[in-house]
């Protein structure tokens, strides 16, 4: 596994320091322009995974499952924004697949979800309580929203949260802006300002962690911003 500009070893998890209506006000909580990887925790299935944070870009190139946790715990109402590219430049992992996220994630008992025992294996995250979107999952054939309920055997999926139309999937080498919202009971996922998923949660996840997630793919991330929301 390679981690340039900040270094992680494979054996351990290391902490390194339509359009929606806009809220009336938002306050910047966190900003990461990827001069280094100090704000992230890496979990990866294979040592060949390569993650480079430098010069404004987080470059993720992995032959298998990989999760990158943003170090700060977030408390709703919150909005997370970042830009992303699914890279197709002829590399071995340039598959244009799985630009995925967890947000407001905790273990079932409310503790932080980072764990060396998960090691980037997707099924090892089934016991989280979290919101999840897999954009271009299953080799860019599906885009799905799930509310994980802390049950290792069950990840509920509503029919309206299982998309496969071409305009809901990934396009190679195109920059897109992803927006995640957890605002009281309202949960939302947007791409380039378009709402792909909107969900009213009767028992919302009000606090937790954000992660980037992928498997056998090559992604580039930039301009991460996290805002506290107020008003409406």
Protein Blocks (a to p, Z undefined) as FASTA:
>chain_A
ZZehiacdfkbccddeddddddfbdcdfbdcehlacklbccddfbfkbccddeehiacdd
dfbdcddddfbacddddddddddddddehiaklnogaiacdehiacfkopafbdfklnop
aklmmmpccddddehiahiiaccddddehiakbccddfklccfbfklmccehiacddddd
dehjbccddeehiafbdcddfbdcfbdcdddddehiadddehiacdddehZZ
